Amino acid sequence: MKNSGLMEQISYFDILDNLDVAVAVFDCEGNYIFVNTALINQRNIPRAQFLKMNVHEFMKVLDFSVFDLVIEQKQRVSRLQYYRDIQKVDSKPMRRITTGTPFFDENGNIKYVMTMMQDIDVFENRCQTLLKENKVFSYDTAMRKQEEKQQSIIARSHCFLQLLEVAKNVAPLDSTVLLYGESGCGKEVLADYIYRHSKRGEKPMITVNCAAFPENLIEAELFGYEKGSFTGANREGKTGLVEAADGGTLFLDEINSLSLNMQGKLLRTLEDKSIQRIGSTKVRKVDFRLIAATNQNLQKLVSEGNFREDLYYRLQVIPLTIPPIRERREDIVPLCLHFVNYFCNKYDIRKKLSDHVLDELEKYDWPGNVREIRNFAERIVVMTPQATREINSISSGILLAGHVTEKVREEVVSEQLRETEKPEGLGSIVRPAKLDREHILAALEKCQNHREKAAEYLGISRRQLQYKIKEYHISQRCRYDD
């Protein structure tokens, strides 16, 4: 055959791995023996984990098993399935057409079963796009935007799933919600989740970053003003953001950034549900549901005199704390896979992460939380060579936003220190690739237990030093002051 040499170089699994439809192959007992990249991206589960699983482990999220039907009927079976653990924006479960095909051995017994799964919503969107534009099949920008709207919140960890359950329960109520969480952990995403599941979901949600406005402008932005109220004002006046949220939801992010004066005005608005534009004597009634967010401890700010106590208790109705990503490591790999897949679609690039890279990413603390994961995913998709399909390393110029994994950092530290003069106190020691307990203790002693200086002395980040202190059970009698 003319193309026989080519077919010998390309395995059937390689072909399946490049299909847009999700594909899984099972042995006769339902154990996964192959999953393609499309299924990995859909379920946000790495390949290595899939290959340790059985199809029946998904029965808690499926209404039935197509694999079991194939085994029972010994023929190809197609069914419509609902996935209870993946919900669209409209709270409806994901729908997929699943087709199972049996493969028999020489004795007529089923040896393998292959299933192919097609997302119905994606398929319908593609059909509508084709019919509307009357052109050859394409994956256009409009369809991508539609898919982005349908994306669910990526959550596998027990703590975050519990948080989503609580958020969904309080969403239909009009009670004020206060979201706590580090920068980049997803406070705006959770606020949007509450908004979409609320009775006000058809009305607008007005988002205000309180730290984005200068103090002399924040009042005009929040409450609006009448024409001619001050120099530079709009000649027609302006509707404030609070008034724009009438009937809907007002999300105040970084509410701790408001001055004490503005806090007092906001408190009155919350209690009276009314606003007064600058330059006006008229009081306007507004009806909105408030969601606030902060990356600081408001109770501590109250004790320090930087936040009004009465406003604090007015906001502290339903407090929800979003755990940082390092405390829910089960979500790291699914998020990495999700964002890599998202940016591959966005830039029309085909990439995937190797199991080795996923292991490295799961060990990393991600101080920038989900925002850092998203930025890393975009960077690694666009910076790796176009010809590279599987990313097997993140050490070759694709580092983690100014941070690196421990292994890469130690290699860099070792190389840098061989080129620099050794500080007095460590004698003639040449630092090895792996910093041991004695090196950490010597550096802390040299720097009088000052962590930041010790980290600089060792050529590592303060977070990396903290990791080593915990790893070696070193007494943490350290300080941060200069």
C-alpha positions in Angstrom: 0.0 0.0 0.0 1.2 3.5 -0.8 0.6 4.9 2.7 1.5 1.9 4.7 4.8 3.4 5.9 2.9 6.5 7.2 0.3 4.3 9.0 3.1 2.4 10.8 4.3 5.7 12.2 0.9 6.9 13.4 -0.9 4.8 16.0 -4.6 4.5 16.2 -4.4 6.1 19.6 -2.7 9.2 18.1 -5.6 9.5 15.7 -8.2 9.3 18.4 -6.2 11.8 20.5 -6.6 14.4 17.9 -10.4 14.2 17.5 -12.6 17.0 18.8 -15.0 14.4 20.1 -14.3 12.9 23.6 -13.2 9.2 23.3 -12.6 6.5 25.9 -11.5 2.9 25.6 -12.3 0.3 28.3 -11.4 -3.3 29.0 -14.2 -5.8 29.5 -14.4 -4.8 33.2 -14.8 -1.1 32.6 -11.3 0.0 33.4 -10.0 2.9 31.4 -7.2 1.9 29.1 -7.2 5.1 26.9 -8.7 8.6 27.0 -8.1 11.2 24.4 -7.2 14.9 25.0 -10.8 16.1 24.3 -12.1 14.0 27.2 -9.3 15.1 29.5 -10.2 18.7 28.8 -13.9 18.1 29.2 -13.6 16.4 32.6 -10.5 18.3 33.7 -9.0 15.0 35.0 -5.4 14.2 33.9 -4.7 11.1 31.8 -2.7 9.3 34.5 -5.6 9.6 36.9 -8.1 8.5 34.3 -6.1 5.3 33.7 -6.5 4.3 37.3 -10.2 4.7 37.3 -13.2 2.5 36.4 -16.3 3.7 34.4 -18.5 2.9 37.4 -16.8 5.5 39.5 -18.9 8.1 37.5 -22.2 6.5 38.2 -22.9 9.1 41.0 -23.0 11.8 38.3 -24.6 9.8 35.5 -28.2 8.5 35.2 -26.9 5.2 33.6 -23.8 3.6 32.0 -23.6 3.2 28.2 -20.7 0.7 28.9 -23.1 -1.6 30.8 -25.6 -1.4 28.0 -23.0 -2.4 25.5 -21.9 -5.4 27.7 -25.5 -6.5 28.2 -26.7 -6.1 24.6 -23.4 -7.0 22.9 -23.9 -4.4 20.2 -23.4 -0.7 19.5 -25.5 1.5 21.8 -26.2 5.3 21.5 -27.9 7.2 24.3 -28.5 10.8 25.6 -26.8 11.2 29.0 -26.9 14.0 31.6 -23.9 14.9 33.8 -25.2 16.0 37.2 -21.8 17.4 38.3 -21.4 19.8 35.4 -24.0 22.6 35.2 -24.4 25.4 32.6 -25.2 29.0 33.4 -28.9 28.3 33.3 -28.4 25.6 36.0 -29.2 22.8 33.5 -26.9 19.7 33.5 -24.6 19.1 30.6 -26.1 16.8 27.9 -24.0 14.5 25.8 -24.7 11.9 23.1 -22.7 8.8 24.1 -22.1 6.0 21.6 -20.5 2.7 22.8 -19.0 0.2 20.4 -17.9 -3.3 21.4 -14.8 -5.1 20.1 -14.8 -8.9 20.2 -12.1 -11.5 20.6 -11.8 -14.6 18.5 -14.3 -16.4 20.8 -17.0 -13.8 20.4 -16.5 -12.3 23.9 -16.3 -8.5 24.3 -12.6 -7.6 24.8 -12.8 -3.8 24.6 -15.5 -1.1 24.5 -15.0 2.3 23.0 -17.3 5.3 23.8 -17.5 8.5 21.9 -19.1 11.5 23.6 -20.4 14.7 21.9 -21.6 17.7 23.9 -25.1 18.5 22.6 -24.9 22.2 23.3 -21.6 22.6 21.5 -23.0 20.6 18.6 -26.2 22.7 18.4 -24.2 25.9 18.4 -22.0 24.7 15.6 -25.0 23.7 13.5 -26.7 27.1 14.1 -23.6 28.9 13.1 -23.2 26.9 9.9 -26.9 27.4 9.0 -26.7 31.1 9.7 -23.5 31.8 7.8 -24.0 29.0 5.1 -20.4 28.1 4.9 -18.1 25.2 5.6 -17.7 24.0 9.1 -15.7 26.4 11.3 -15.0 27.1 14.9 -15.7 30.8 14.9 -15.4 33.5 17.6 -19.2 33.8 18.2 -19.4 30.1 19.0 -16.4 30.3 21.3 -18.0 33.2 23.2 -21.2 31.0 23.6 -19.1 28.2 25.0 -17.3 30.5 27.4 -20.7 31.6 28.8 -21.6 27.9 29.4 -18.4 27.2 31.3 -19.0 26.0 34.8 -17.0 26.8 37.9 -14.0 24.4 38.1 -14.2 22.7 41.5 -13.1 19.2 42.7 -12.0 19.9 46.3 -14.5 19.1 49.0 -14.1 22.6 50.7 -14.9 24.5 47.5 -17.8 22.3 46.6 -19.2 22.9 50.1 -18.8 26.6 49.5 -20.6 26.5 46.2 -23.5 24.6 47.9 -23.8 27.3 50.6 -23.6 30.0 47.9 -26.3 28.4 45.9 -28.6 28.1 48.9 -28.3 31.8 49.9 -28.4 33.1 46.3 -32.2 33.3 46.0 -32.3 35.4 49.2 -31.7 39.1 49.3 -29.3 38.9 52.3 -26.0 40.8 52.1 -23.1 38.5 51.3 -19.5 39.4 52.3 -16.8 37.4 50.5 -13.4 37.0 52.1 -10.4 35.7 50.1 -6.9 36.4 48.9 -6.3 38.3 45.7 -7.0 36.3 42.6 -8.8 33.4 44.4 -12.1 34.0 42.6 -14.2 36.4 44.6 -15.7 38.0 41.5 -16.4 34.6 40.0 -18.3 33.5 43.2 -20.2 36.8 43.3 -21.3 36.2 39.7 -22.3 32.6 40.6 -24.5 34.0 43.4 -26.0 36.6 41.1 -26.8 34.1 38.4 -28.6 31.8 40.8 -30.5 34.7 42.4 -34.0 36.0 41.7 -32.3 39.1 40.3 -30.4 37.2 37.6 -32.4 38.9 34.8 -31.5 42.3 36.1 -28.0 43.9 35.8 -25.1 43.2 38.2 -23.0 46.4 38.6 -19.4 45.7 39.6 -17.4 48.4 41.4 -13.7 48.0 42.3 -13.5 50.5 45.2 -9.7 50.6 44.9 -9.9 51.8 41.3 -11.3 55.3 42.0 -9.5 58.2 43.6 -11.1 59.3 46.8 -12.3 62.6 45.3 -14.2 60.8 42.5 -15.6 57.7 44.3 -18.6 59.5 45.7 -19.6 60.9 42.2 -19.1 57.4 40.7 -21.2 55.7 43.3 -24.0 58.2 43.9 -24.0 60.3 40.7 -24.4 64.0 40.4 -26.6 66.7 39.0 -25.5 68.9 36.1 -23.2 71.8 37.0 -22.5 70.3 40.4 -18.7 70.8 40.1 -16.1 71.9 37.7 -15.5 69.3 35.0 -18.8 67.5 35.7 -20.9 66.2 32.8 -23.2 68.9 31.5 -26.2 66.6 31.7 -25.3 65.1 35.1 -24.7 61.4 35.7 -26.4 58.4 37.1 -24.4 56.7 39.9 -23.4 53.1 39.9 -25.6 52.4 43.0 -28.6 53.8 41.2 -27.7 51.8 38.0 -28.0 48.6 40.1 -31.6 49.4 41.0 -33.6 46.1 40.7 -30.4 44.1 40.4 -27.2 43.4 42.3 -24.4 45.7 43.4 -21.0 44.1 43.8 -18.4 46.2 45.8 -15.0 44.6 45.4 -12.2 45.6 47.8 -14.6 47.4 50.0 -11.9 47.9 52.6 -10.4 50.5 50.3 -13.2 53.0 51.0 -12.3 56.0 53.2 -14.1 56.3 56.5 -16.1 59.2 55.1 -17.4 57.1 52.2 -18.0 54.2 54.5 -20.5 56.4 56.4 -22.3 57.4 53.3 -22.5 53.8 52.1 -23.9 52.7 55.5 -26.7 55.2 55.2 -27.5 54.0 51.7 -27.6 50.4 52.9 -29.9 51.2 55.8 -32.3 53.5 53.9 -32.0 51.9 50.5 -31.8 55.4 49.0 -29.2 57.7 47.5 -28.7 61.4 47.0 -26.8 62.7 44.0 -24.2 65.3 44.5 -25.7 68.7 44.0 -29.3 67.4 44.5 -31.7 67.7 47.4 -33.8 64.9 46.1 -33.6 61.5 47.7 -34.0 58.5 45.3 -35.1 55.1 46.5 -33.0 52.2 45.1 -33.6 48.5 45.4 -30.5 46.3 45.1 -28.9 43.2 46.6 -25.4 43.9 47.9 -22.4 41.5 47.6 -19.2 42.9 49.0 -15.6 41.4 48.9 -12.4 42.1 50.6 -8.9 40.6 50.7 -8.3 41.8 54.2 -9.5 41.0 57.7 -12.2 43.6 58.3 -12.4 42.9 62.0 -8.8 43.7 62.4 -9.3 46.9 60.4 -12.1 47.8 62.8 -9.9 47.3 65.8 -7.2 49.5 64.1 -9.7 52.3 63.5 -9.6 51.9 59.7 -13.0 50.5 59.1 -16.4 51.6 60.7 -17.7 49.0 63.1 -21.3 49.7 62.3 -20.7 49.1 58.6 -18.8 46.0 59.4 -21.8 44.5 61.2 -24.1 45.7 58.5 -22.0 43.7 55.9 -21.3 40.7 58.1 -24.7 39.0 57.4 -23.6 36.0 55.4 -19.7 35.9 55.4 -18.2 33.4 53.0 -14.4 32.7 52.9 -12.9 31.4 49.6 -9.9 29.2 50.4 -6.6 30.0 48.5 -5.7 27.5 45.8 -2.9 26.0 48.0 -5.5 24.8 50.4 -7.5 23.1 47.7 -4.8 21.4 45.6 -7.4 19.0 44.0 -8.5 22.0 41.9 -5.0 22.9 40.6 -4.7 20.3 37.8 -8.4 20.7 36.6 -7.9 24.5 36.5 -4.6 24.2 34.6 -6.2 21.8 32.1 -9.2 24.1 31.7 -7.3 27.3 31.0 -4.8 25.5 28.7 -7.7 24.2 26.7 -9.4 27.6 26.8 -6.3 29.4 25.4 -5.7 26.7 22.8 -9.2 27.3 21.5 -8.7 31.1 21.7 -5.5 31.1 19.7 -6.2 28.1 17.6 -3.2 26.2 18.9 -3.1 22.5 19.9 -1.1 21.9 23.2 -1.4 19.5 26.1 0.5 19.2 29.4 2.4 16.0 30.2 1.7 14.2 33.5 5.2 15.2 34.7 4.3 18.9 34.2 1.0 18.4 35.9 2.7 16.9 38.9 5.0 19.9 39.2 2.2 22.3 38.9 0.2 20.6 41.6 3.1 20.9 44.0 3.4 24.7 43.5 1.7 27.0 46.0 0.4 29.6 43.4 0.6 32.7 45.5 -1.4 34.5 42.8 -4.2 31.9 43.1 -6.5 31.2 40.1 -5.4 34.4 38.4 -1.8 33.2 38.4 -2.9 29.8 37.0 -4.8 31.6 34.2 -1.8 33.8 33.3 0.6 30.8 33.4 -1.7 28.8 31.1 -1.8 31.6 28.5 2.0 32.1 28.7 2.8 28.4 28.3 0.4 28.1 25.4 1.8 31.0 23.4 5.5 30.8 24.4 6.2 27.1 23.6 7.1 26.5 20.0 4.2 25.8 17.6 5.5 22.4 16.7 5.5 21.3 20.4 2.2 19.4 21.0 3.0 18.0 24.4 4.6 20.3 27.0 7.0 18.1 29.0 8.9 20.8 30.9 8.3 24.2 32.3 12.0 25.0 33.1 13.0 26.1 29.6 12.0 29.8 29.8 8.4 29.1 30.7 8.5 30.0 34.4 5.7 30.7 36.8 5.2 34.4 36.7 8.4 35.3 38.5 8.2 32.2 40.5 9.4 28.7 39.7 8.8 25.2 41.0 11.2 24.1 43.7 13.2 21.8 41.4 13.8 24.6 38.8 14.5 27.2 41.5 17.1 25.1 43.2 18.9 24.5 39.9 19.0 28.3 39.2 20.1 29.1 42.8 22.9 26.6 42.6 24.2 28.0 39.3 24.0 31.6 40.5 25.9 31.0 43.7 28.7 29.3 41.9 29.3 32.6 40.1 29.1 34.9 43.2 31.4 35.4 46.2 30.4 33.2 49.1 29.1 35.4 52.0 31.1 35.4 55.2 29.6 32.9 57.7 29.2 29.9 55.5 32.9 29.5 55.0 34.0 27.8 51.8 30.7 25.8 51.3 29.6 25.6 47.7 25.8 25.5 47.9 24.5 22.2 46.4 21.4 22.0 44.1 19.3 20.9 47.2 19.4 23.2 50.2 19.6 21.1 53.3 18.7 21.9 56.9 22.2 23.1 57.8 22.3 25.7 55.0 18.9 27.1 56.1 20.0 27.3 59.8 23.3 28.9 58.8 21.6 31.5 56.7 19.0 32.3 59.4 21.8 32.7 62.0 23.8 34.9 59.7 20.8 37.1 59.1 19.7 37.1 62.7 16.5 35.2 61.9 15.3 37.8 59.4 13.4 35.8 56.8 13.5 38.2 53.9 17.2 38.8 54.3 17.9 35.1 54.7 15.9 34.3 51.6 17.8 37.0 49.6 21.1 35.6 51.1 20.2 32.1 49.8 18.9 33.4 46.5 15.4 32.1 47.0 12.0 33.6 47.6 10.6 34.2 51.1 7.8 31.7 50.3 10.4 29.1 49.3 12.3 29.7 52.5 9.1 29.3 54.5 8.5 26.0 52.8 12.0 24.8 53.8 11.5 26.0 57.4 8.3 23.8 57.6 9.9 20.9 55.8 12.9 20.8 58.2 10.8 21.6 61.3 12.9 24.6 62.1 11.7 26.7 65.0 10.0 29.7 63.5 11.5 32.4 65.7 12.0 34.6 62.6 11.1 38.2 61.9 10.2 40.3 58.9 11.1 43.8 60.0 14.1 45.6 58.4 
